[in-house]
């Protein structure tokens, strides 16, 4: 059984790769029956990321989206300040000082990318060997390729876990899969929508 002490896990990239042709899927991986009728009204949002900038962007956007559903939520970085690691004691101090009743943690479970390169049609660059009129037909031809188009197909699997602050138990978890087939862009908004929709459907946000 997981607990809050296990939230300081390996770093992942929460700045997700994707595009407008992306596919998104969510699967519930855990649900504690003892919390079947529970709902929470003050949530601490934590994102485990490879950089502070990525982490704060995720936490800030997630907290804002949950709050827009009527449930107060707060980004972890805004409570502990910059430069603080994600560790059990810091989380427990934040929970105690601010009365959070749940902790929502998201991290990258896996990531894979396939890169394809599409080459342009060949063209010829022409140059004169010299400028003498008698050499008018003496040219060098250099074959060039037009700029290449690089497409990145990326699949990211996110793990999101909800912990009850009262006993530090993990009570709910989902895996969200985001796959893109176009050029690289940001998909944080869509990924967060998936998580919030799942929380709302399972009635885990305050009523």
TORKOL-4160 file (C-alpha; in steps of 0.2 Angstrom, whole numbers, padded with zeros to 4 digits, m for minus):
207
<pt num="1" X="0000" Y="0000" Z="0000"/>
<pt num="2" X="0007" Y="0017" Z="m0005"/>
<pt num="3" X="0007" Y="0031" Z="0007"/>
<pt num="4" X="0012" Y="0050" Z="0007"/>
<pt num="5" X="0030" Y="0045" Z="0011"/>
<pt num="6" X="0032" Y="0038" Z="m0007"/>
<pt num="7" X="0028" Y="0054" Z="m0016"/>
<pt num="8" X="0046" Y="0058" Z="m0018"/>
<pt num="9" X="0048" Y="0047" Z="m0033"/>
<pt num="10" X="0059" Y="0048" Z="m0048"/>
<pt num="11" X="0058" Y="0064" Z="m0059"/>
<pt num="12" X="0048" Y="0064" Z="m0075"/>
<pt num="13" X="0043" Y="0076" Z="m0088"/>
<pt num="14" X="0027" Y="0085" Z="m0086"/>
<pt num="15" X="0029" Y="0096" Z="m0100"/>
<pt num="16" X="0020" Y="0084" Z="m0112"/>
<pt num="17" X="0023" Y="0082" Z="m0130"/>
<pt num="18" X="0008" Y="0081" Z="m0142"/>
<pt num="19" X="m0002" Y="0089" Z="m0155"/>
<pt num="20" X="m0020" Y="0092" Z="m0161"/>
<pt num="21" X="m0021" Y="0074" Z="m0168"/>
<pt num="22" X="m0018" Y="0067" Z="m0151"/>
<pt num="23" X="m0028" Y="0053" Z="m0143"/>
<pt num="24" X="m0031" Y="0053" Z="m0124"/>
<pt num="25" X="m0036" Y="0038" Z="m0113"/>
<pt num="26" X="m0039" Y="0036" Z="m0094"/>
<pt num="27" X="m0039" Y="0020" Z="m0085"/>
<pt num="28" X="m0043" Y="0018" Z="m0066"/>
<pt num="29" X="m0029" Y="0008" Z="m0058"/>
<pt num="30" X="m0034" Y="0008" Z="m0039"/>
<pt num="31" X="m0049" Y="0013" Z="m0028"/>
<pt num="32" X="m0050" Y="0010" Z="m0010"/>
<pt num="33" X="m0068" Y="0004" Z="m0006"/>
<pt num="34" X="m0067" Y="0012" Z="0012"/>
<pt num="35" X="m0067" Y="0029" Z="0003"/>
<pt num="36" X="m0081" Y="0025" Z="m0009"/>
<pt num="37" X="m0092" Y="0039" Z="m0002"/>
<pt num="38" X="m0078" Y="0051" Z="0002"/>
<pt num="39" X="m0076" Y="0069" Z="m0006"/>
<pt num="40" X="m0063" Y="0082" Z="m0002"/>
<pt num="41" X="m0064" Y="0100" Z="m0001"/>
<pt num="42" X="m0046" Y="0107" Z="0001"/>
<pt num="43" X="m0033" Y="0098" Z="m0011"/>
<pt num="44" X="m0014" Y="0100" Z="m0011"/>
<pt num="45" X="m0008" Y="0098" Z="m0029"/>
<pt num="46" X="0009" Y="0090" Z="m0033"/>
<pt num="47" X="0018" Y="0087" Z="m0049"/>
<pt num="48" X="0034" Y="0077" Z="m0050"/>
<pt num="49" X="0044" Y="0085" Z="m0065"/>
<pt num="50" X="0061" Y="0086" Z="m0072"/>
<pt num="51" X="0062" Y="0104" Z="m0070"/>
<pt num="52" X="0055" Y="0117" Z="m0058"/>
<pt num="53" X="0047" Y="0127" Z="m0072"/>
<pt num="54" X="0038" Y="0112" Z="m0078"/>
<pt num="55" X="0032" Y="0107" Z="m0061"/>
<pt num="56" X="0025" Y="0124" Z="m0056"/>
<pt num="57" X="0016" Y="0125" Z="m0073"/>
<pt num="58" X="0008" Y="0108" Z="m0070"/>
<pt num="59" X="0003" Y="0112" Z="m0052"/>
<pt num="60" X="m0003" Y="0129" Z="m0055"/>
<pt num="61" X="m0014" Y="0124" Z="m0070"/>
<pt num="62" X="m0021" Y="0108" Z="m0061"/>
<pt num="63" X="m0025" Y="0118" Z="m0045"/>
<pt num="64" X="m0034" Y="0131" Z="m0055"/>
<pt num="65" X="m0044" Y="0119" Z="m0065"/>
<pt num="66" X="m0049" Y="0109" Z="m0049"/>
<pt num="67" X="m0054" Y="0126" Z="m0041"/>
<pt num="68" X="m0065" Y="0130" Z="m0056"/>
<pt num="69" X="m0075" Y="0115" Z="m0052"/>
<pt num="70" X="m0079" Y="0122" Z="m0035"/>
<pt num="71" X="m0066" Y="0113" Z="m0024"/>
<pt num="72" X="m0052" Y="0124" Z="m0017"/>
<pt num="73" X="m0035" Y="0117" Z="m0023"/>
<pt num="74" X="m0017" Y="0124" Z="m0021"/>
<pt num="75" X="m0001" Y="0121" Z="m0030"/>
<pt num="76" X="0013" Y="0114" Z="m0019"/>
<pt num="77" X="0026" Y="0126" Z="m0025"/>
<pt num="78" X="0015" Y="0141" Z="m0019"/>
<pt num="79" X="0015" Y="0134" Z="m0001"/>
<pt num="80" X="0033" Y="0129" Z="0001"/>
<pt num="81" X="0041" Y="0141" Z="m0010"/>
<pt num="82" X="0054" Y="0139" Z="m0023"/>
<pt num="83" X="0069" Y="0128" Z="m0021"/>
<pt num="84" X="0061" Y="0115" Z="m0010"/>
<pt num="85" X="0062" Y="0097" Z="m0013"/>
<pt num="86" X="0046" Y="0086" Z="m0013"/>
<pt num="87" X="0048" Y="0075" Z="0002"/>
<pt num="88" X="0037" Y="0068" Z="0016"/>
<pt num="89" X="0041" Y="0080" Z="0029"/>
<pt num="90" X="0038" Y="0095" Z="0018"/>
<pt num="91" X="0021" Y="0088" Z="0012"/>
<pt num="92" X="0015" Y="0084" Z="0030"/>
<pt num="93" X="0020" Y="0102" Z="0036"/>
<pt num="94" X="0011" Y="0109" Z="0022"/>
<pt num="95" X="m0005" Y="0099" Z="0025"/>
<pt num="96" X="m0004" Y="0103" Z="0044"/>
<pt num="97" X="m0002" Y="0121" Z="0041"/>
<pt num="98" X="m0015" Y="0124" Z="0028"/>
<pt num="99" X="m0028" Y="0111" Z="0033"/>
<pt num="100" X="m0027" Y="0101" Z="0017"/>
<pt num="101" X="m0038" Y="0085" Z="0017"/>
<pt num="102" X="m0031" Y="0077" Z="0002"/>
<pt num="103" X="m0015" Y="0077" Z="m0009"/>
<pt num="104" X="m0015" Y="0074" Z="m0027"/>
<pt num="105" X="0001" Y="0068" Z="m0035"/>
<pt num="106" X="0005" Y="0066" Z="m0054"/>
<pt num="107" X="0021" Y="0059" Z="m0061"/>
<pt num="108" X="0026" Y="0052" Z="m0078"/>
<pt num="109" X="0025" Y="0033" Z="m0078"/>
<pt num="110" X="0033" Y="0030" Z="m0095"/>
<pt num="111" X="0037" Y="0040" Z="m0111"/>
<pt num="112" X="0041" Y="0034" Z="m0128"/>
<pt num="113" X="0045" Y="0043" Z="m0144"/>
<pt num="114" X="0046" Y="0038" Z="m0163"/>
<pt num="115" X="0054" Y="0051" Z="m0175"/>
<pt num="116" X="0051" Y="0050" Z="m0194"/>
<pt num="117" X="0060" Y="0061" Z="m0206"/>
<pt num="118" X="0052" Y="0066" Z="m0223"/>
<pt num="119" X="0065" Y="0072" Z="m0236"/>
<pt num="120" X="0060" Y="0085" Z="m0248"/>
<pt num="121" X="0063" Y="0083" Z="m0267"/>
<pt num="122" X="0080" Y="0086" Z="m0274"/>
<pt num="123" X="0085" Y="0102" Z="m0283"/>
<pt num="124" X="0100" Y="0107" Z="m0292"/>
<pt num="125" X="0111" Y="0122" Z="m0288"/>
<pt num="126" X="0121" Y="0129" Z="m0303"/>
<pt num="127" X="0137" Y="0138" Z="m0303"/>
<pt num="128" X="0149" Y="0144" Z="m0317"/>
<pt num="129" X="0167" Y="0137" Z="m0317"/>
<pt num="130" X="0173" Y="0154" Z="m0323"/>
<pt num="131" X="0167" Y="0170" Z="m0332"/>
<pt num="132" X="0175" Y="0168" Z="m0349"/>
<pt num="133" X="0162" Y="0169" Z="m0363"/>
<pt num="134" X="0170" Y="0154" Z="m0372"/>
<pt num="135" X="0165" Y="0144" Z="m0356"/>
<pt num="136" X="0147" Y="0149" Z="m0356"/>
<pt num="137" X="0141" Y="0131" Z="m0356"/>
<pt num="138" X="0153" Y="0125" Z="m0343"/>
<pt num="139" X="0143" Y="0124" Z="m0326"/>
<pt num="140" X="0145" Y="0114" Z="m0310"/>
<pt num="141" X="0128" Y="0106" Z="m0304"/>
<pt num="142" X="0127" Y="0102" Z="m0285"/>
<pt num="143" X="0112" Y="0092" Z="m0280"/>
<pt num="144" X="0103" Y="0098" Z="m0264"/>
<pt num="145" X="0089" Y="0091" Z="m0254"/>
<pt num="146" X="0075" Y="0103" Z="m0248"/>
<pt num="147" X="0073" Y="0105" Z="m0230"/>
<pt num="148" X="0067" Y="0089" Z="m0220"/>
<pt num="149" X="0051" Y="0088" Z="m0211"/>
<pt num="150" X="0053" Y="0080" Z="m0194"/>
<pt num="151" X="0038" Y="0072" Z="m0186"/>
<pt num="152" X="0038" Y="0066" Z="m0168"/>
<pt num="153" X="0025" Y="0053" Z="m0162"/>
<pt num="154" X="0025" Y="0053" Z="m0143"/>
<pt num="155" X="0016" Y="0042" Z="m0130"/>
<pt num="156" X="0016" Y="0048" Z="m0112"/>
<pt num="157" X="0008" Y="0038" Z="m0098"/>
<pt num="158" X="0004" Y="0048" Z="m0082"/>
<pt num="159" X="0001" Y="0041" Z="m0065"/>
<pt num="160" X="m0011" Y="0052" Z="m0054"/>
<pt num="161" X="m0014" Y="0046" Z="m0036"/>
<pt num="162" X="m0025" Y="0054" Z="m0023"/>
<pt num="163" X="m0020" Y="0052" Z="m0004"/>
<pt num="164" X="m0031" Y="0055" Z="0011"/>
<pt num="165" X="m0022" Y="0067" Z="0022"/>
<pt num="166" X="m0030" Y="0060" Z="0038"/>
<pt num="167" X="m0022" Y="0043" Z="0037"/>
<pt num="168" X="m0009" Y="0046" Z="0023"/>
<pt num="169" X="m0017" Y="0032" Z="0013"/>
<pt num="170" X="m0018" Y="0031" Z="m0006"/>
<pt num="171" X="m0036" Y="0030" Z="m0010"/>
<pt num="172" X="m0038" Y="0032" Z="m0029"/>
<pt num="173" X="m0026" Y="0031" Z="m0044"/>
<pt num="174" X="m0028" Y="0032" Z="m0063"/>
<pt num="175" X="m0016" Y="0031" Z="m0078"/>
<pt num="176" X="m0018" Y="0043" Z="m0092"/>
<pt num="177" X="m0011" Y="0040" Z="m0109"/>
<pt num="178" X="m0008" Y="0054" Z="m0121"/>
<pt num="179" X="m0002" Y="0050" Z="m0139"/>
<pt num="180" X="0002" Y="0062" Z="m0153"/>
<pt num="181" X="0005" Y="0060" Z="m0171"/>
<pt num="182" X="0010" Y="0077" Z="m0177"/>
<pt num="183" X="0024" Y="0089" Z="m0173"/>
<pt num="184" X="0029" Y="0093" Z="m0155"/>
<pt num="185" X="0018" Y="0105" Z="m0145"/>
<pt num="186" X="0011" Y="0107" Z="m0127"/>
<pt num="187" X="m0003" Y="0096" Z="m0121"/>
<pt num="188" X="m0004" Y="0100" Z="m0102"/>
<pt num="189" X="m0021" Y="0107" Z="m0104"/>
<pt num="190" X="m0029" Y="0091" Z="m0111"/>
<pt num="191" X="m0020" Y="0080" Z="m0099"/>
<pt num="192" X="m0026" Y="0090" Z="m0084"/>
<pt num="193" X="m0044" Y="0090" Z="m0091"/>
<pt num="194" X="m0043" Y="0071" Z="m0091"/>
<pt num="195" X="m0038" Y="0070" Z="m0073"/>
<pt num="196" X="m0051" Y="0082" Z="m0067"/>
<pt num="197" X="m0064" Y="0074" Z="m0077"/>
<pt num="198" X="m0060" Y="0057" Z="m0068"/>
<pt num="199" X="m0060" Y="0065" Z="m0051"/>
<pt num="200" X="m0077" Y="0073" Z="m0054"/>
<pt num="201" X="m0085" Y="0057" Z="m0061"/>
<pt num="202" X="m0079" Y="0048" Z="m0046"/>
<pt num="203" X="m0087" Y="0061" Z="m0035"/>
<pt num="204" X="m0070" Y="0064" Z="m0026"/>
<pt num="205" X="m0071" Y="0083" Z="m0027"/>
<pt num="206" X="m0081" Y="0092" Z="m0014"/>
<pt num="207" X="m0100" Y="0093" Z="m0016"/>
